[in-house]
Every structure is written in C-alpha cells, then in structure tokens.
Amino acid sequence: MAEKEAPEAIGRLHVTVLLVASRRALDNALNELGFAEDDDRVIEHEGRLAFLTCTHEEDCDDLFALITELSTRGESWELQSRIDTEAGRAIYQSLARHRPVEAVEATVDEEAEPETEAPAFDAETGEGLQALKRALRRVEPAEVFATIRPGPEGRATARILRRTSRRLLAAATATDEATLRGILRELLPNVMLDVAMKPPG
C-alpha cells in the first residue's frame, strides 16, 4: 500500500470581525458588562457602533459576551467579517438576523497611496514612536480619523488623515492592529478608527 502523501501545510489567514449594532444598544451592553469607556476595540462604523476583534486578539470571549447581552435584550446586531486571502484580495462575510448569510470574494479596494507619502514610522520602537508623536503634536482628534489595515509581511499599517481634505498627516506600523489601536488612542484619545469591512461597489 502506497504511503499517503503528507497533507499540504495550511496557511493561517488574517480575519477581522466587527459586531455592529446601534449606538444605544451596544453602549448599553458595554456598560452592563463593565467594559472600560475608552476600550480601543469599540469603534464607529457606518453611523453605528461596533466592537472589533481580529486574529491577533487572544480570544473572542468579550465578543461572545456582547452577542449574548444584545440577544438577551432583544437587540438587532450584525457580524461583519473580512478574511484576507492573499495580497489585494479578501472574502467579506455578513451575518445578521432576518437576512441570509452572505459572502463575496473581491479585490481589496484600498485608497490610492499619495505619491508624496512619507515612509511609515515603526510605532513599536522608541525612535519611531517619538517621530509619530511629533507628527501628531498639534492634531485635534476630532479633526482626523485613522485607517488601520493588515500590511505587508504580516504587520499592520495605520494612516492618520485629516477629515475634511483626507490629507495624510502620518503613517505608522506595528506588529498587529490591536497594538496600533492602543498607540493611536494614547496619542489621540477618542480618534475615530476606520476598518474596511465591505467589498467595493
């Protein structure tokens, strides 16, 4: 009997998941469960509030606790996922009550990078963090927003842009999204974070 061939190594994919609900519903659930007011996993998303988790988080306990609380209260909620399958491609999935589960594979529609864009600061080094602080020294959190995306070589990339002109003010990289969220929220408390969770079009 011929030996079975060894199974092909399975590569792990990066997954980002948002639990999306109305601001009132998610605020109430977060308060009931004792989440900190400045929890960096809570973001604004398309006019609603969302709780963010991804492959780099240790576990999904908090996500499931919030789903349980929202369900117990009879609130509507939606799970949106983005699975990065390869460079420039992702699977977007949506699961919500009263709708069939949906999934689509699409080209990732990232914003074109400005030609004059400066290199991103490594926010996990002392020098890079100081440079990022200098770049954001006079910035008001209400005037800007930050986009955080999985980046090359498994690192996450953040771009801090002015809301009105979408002009790039600074860019930074870190090991993962959670680390970047924490750094940005320290430098710019309550800054609006943006994640790409829907296919283009």
Disulfide bonds with the S-S distance in Angstrom:
none
